[in-house]
Amino acid sequence: MLRLGAAAVRAGRDRAPPGALRGPALSSAPSAPPQPLVVELKAGKKYAWCSCGHSKTQPFCDGSHRTAAPGVSPLRFTAEADGAAPLCACKRTRSPPYCDGSHREHRQQAAPPGPRP
């Protein structure tokens, strides 16, 4: 079970789902923004978190993986409590479906070097 503030969710597993995008592969997933999306979860409701980055309904799955990323499946989870939760949209998190700040690490690594004096 994962807890973040008022939101608690039991995910199917506590590691990245098979086929979750990491690193440079994200560039082929135009629908995934590079920051978390805060969503209101409802206790007992089942959700499908997009793990491919192609969904037009980020951070949730809309089935786009079937054609855009065959072999990738959404991470299904059930919310245990009502409340806001920052769900990962960049798909680099090490604690899916939650944002762990990995988008900041990637942004720093990808930043071009500044001008040299």
LOBA-900970 format. One record per atom (N, C-alpha, C, O): x, y, z. Coordinates in pm, whole numbers, plus 50000, padded with zeros to 5 digits. Atoms other than C-alpha are relative to their C-alpha. Last residue first. Layout:
XYZ ...
***
This chain:
499404986450001 532985326448008 501295000749928 501905011349919 498724999749927 531285294247904 500605013949992 500605020249886 498884993950074 527645295047809 501255000450087 501195002050209 500074985550013 525385270647993 501195005549925 502144998249898 499024992849917 525335233347930 499895015049974 499605019349862 498744997250072 522125220347776 500955007750089 500515015350174 499774985650019 519555206848023 501325002149927 502334996049962 500234996450139 518825169647968 500295014749971 500335018749854 499055007150085 520365158048295 499895004549855 500895004949784 498664995149970 518535184848496 501044993349911 501984999949866 499914986450051 515205176948324 501395005750024 501935012549937 499845000750144 515715139748387 500175013949940 501005015849850 498685005650028 516285144948758 500264999949850 501345003649805 499014989449970 513265167848784 501404995149968 502215002649912 500034990550110 511005142448608 501005011350021 501545016749925 499065004250104 512135116348863 500015009649881 501035010749813 499084989250032 510305135649137 501004996549890 501885004649861 498945000249901 508635105049290 501045010849973 502105011050036 498824992350035 505295108449111 501014999150114 500645000550230 499734986949939 502875081049202 501275006549949 502244999849915 500344989350094 501575053148977 500355013950050 500015023849986 501264998050071 504215040048997 498804995650084 498904985850158 501075004249911 507055042449249 498635002049934 497795009349986 499605013049947 510285044349048 498944994850097 499114984250157 500065002449857 508825072448841 500474986050037 500314976549960 498655003449953 509985077248482 500024996750149 501084993450202 499795014550007 506495075948328 501404995850041 501814984550014 498825001650085 506415114048271 500394985449981 501174982249891 500384998750139 502815116248397 501204997849908 501014994749790 498924997750095 503265104148751 499455001049859 498614993049818 499675011650081 500235107048976 501025003849894 500975014649836 499204996250117 500145133649246 500414987549923 501314980249965 498775007750013 497275122649476 500765004849875 500155006249769 499164996150112 494305142149609 501284991850000 501844988850106 499034989349986 491905124949843 500805002549875 500734994949778 500284988250082 489465097149917 501145009950018 501705011050127 500524988349930 490965065550064 499715011149900 500325011649794 500505004149869 491815030049959 499415011550079 498735009350180 499774990149895 492185037649589 499394995150130 498264990250132 501234996149933 492295006449373 500345009850111 501205007150195 499944998649855 495085000149124 498655004550053 497825009849978 501334999249938 495614988848764 500165000750151 500934993150210 499895004849862 498944996648599 498625002050064 498165013350076 500144990249891 498305000248227 500204993350135 500044981250148 501315000349935 499744974847983 499915010850106 500935014850162 499994992149877 502584976847732 498585000150055 497615001749981 499245007249898 502924948947474 500095007550132 500575001950231 500435013949977 501874970947185 500894993250103 502114995350105 498975006849920 502845007547235 499564985750031 499314982350146 498784991949989 501005030546992 501134993050074 502304996050049 499414997250132 498305006146875 501345007350011 502245004649932 500295011350090 497114988847193 500605002049862 501054992549799 498855009250003 498875014747410 499774988649901 500734982749851 499094996450109 496195040247317 501174990349986 501744988849878 499855011050094 493705022147543 500955002849885 501124994349797 501154999350091 492545053447728 500074989149893 499294989249798 499955007250127 494795048448031 498735002349918 497625002249972 500725012650010 494865074248309 500034994449859 500205001849762 499065011049986 497485100948380 499344986349986 499964976150018 498985001249897 496725113548122 499485004950134 498755014850138 500684997349874 493505111547917 500974998250117 500614992550220 500484986150009 495095114247570 499305004150130 498955015750147 501414997349971 497035082547647 499685014849989 500465023350032 500734996050121 500425078547477 498555003950024 497915009449935 499854985850029 502645078247788 499225004949880 499275016949850 499294998350127 503075040347801 500225014649964 501145017749887 498575002449982 502285033548169 500785002049871 502005000649870 499315001750128 498805048848176 501494998050025 502125006450090 498994989750024 497295043948523 500734996949870 501214985749851 498975005550088 494145022448525 500945011449963 500595020149883 499414991250099 491855030648819 501014992349915 501554982149959 498885005850073 489515011149045 500445009649890 499625015849823 500094999250146 487315029949291 501264994249937 502374996249987 500655011650058 487235018049652 499885000049849 499524989849790 499785012749932 488035052149798 499194988949935 498014990549906 501145003849917 487775079949542 500244986250058 500604976949986 500345014150003 490885096249396 498854997450096 498705004350197 500795004249885 491195133249320 499634985349983 499004981549884 501385004450026 493975139749072 499334996350131 499994992350226 500695002349874 497265158749083 498544997049970 497855005149907 501374995150012 499145154448757 499294996550129 499174984850164 501115008149950 502885151148800 498655006749975 498555018949962 500214997349858 505305169448570 498824991650048 498034986749967 498825002949919 506865162648227 499865003250149 500875005050217 499314987949957 503525160148039 501164996650094 501154985950154 499575000249861 502655127047870 500755012750037 501845015249986 501084996149911 500635130847550 500415001150146 499655006350227 500324985849997 503605131947312 498945004250101 498885015950136 501304999849932 504965097147392 499555014550020 499745020150128 501005005150094 507815091647143 498605000150060 497654995449997 500184990450108 510125114547344 498974995149898 498425003349824 501174991649978 509525091947644 499755009549884 498625013849864 501155005650069 511975066347507 498765008850013 497855007949931 500274993850129 514815089247617 498774994749928 498235001649842 499014992450073 514735078447983 499525005449865 498395010149855 498934994249920 512215052748096 500895008249906 500975005449787 498954992650069 508925041147955 500985006050098 500605010850205 500064985849965 506985014948144 501175007249934 502295002249934 500114991150114 507054982447946 499915014750034 499775022949944 499275004450119 506324960048241 499775009849886 498635013849859 500735010050076 504974980848531 500814995849878 501625003749828 500494995250128 507554998648744 499274988949926 499714977449927 498914996850091 507814985249096 499395004449868 498175004049850 499344987749955 505464983549393 501235003149917 502155009749965 498605003049967 502994958949242 500695013150035 500215023849998 499805014050029 499244957749184 501404995350031 501614983650060 499665002750138 498944991249353 500234985149983 500514977950080 499325012950009 497114996749678 500234997549852 499294995749776 500325008550113 496315033449709 500764986950011 501934986850049 499335012949983 496175057849995 499534990849889 498344990149860 500295010650095 495355094349948 500804987450033 501994988250060 501295006049970 495155118850236 499684988249909 498704981049931 500974990949942 498845127250221 498724992650035 498754982550105 499564986450030 500585101950003 498955009350054 497865010249997 500724988849938 500345065750108 500645013149960 501875014649960 499264987550010 501265034649910 499175011050062 497965011550042 500854988350000 500005000050000 500895012350000 501895012950071 
***
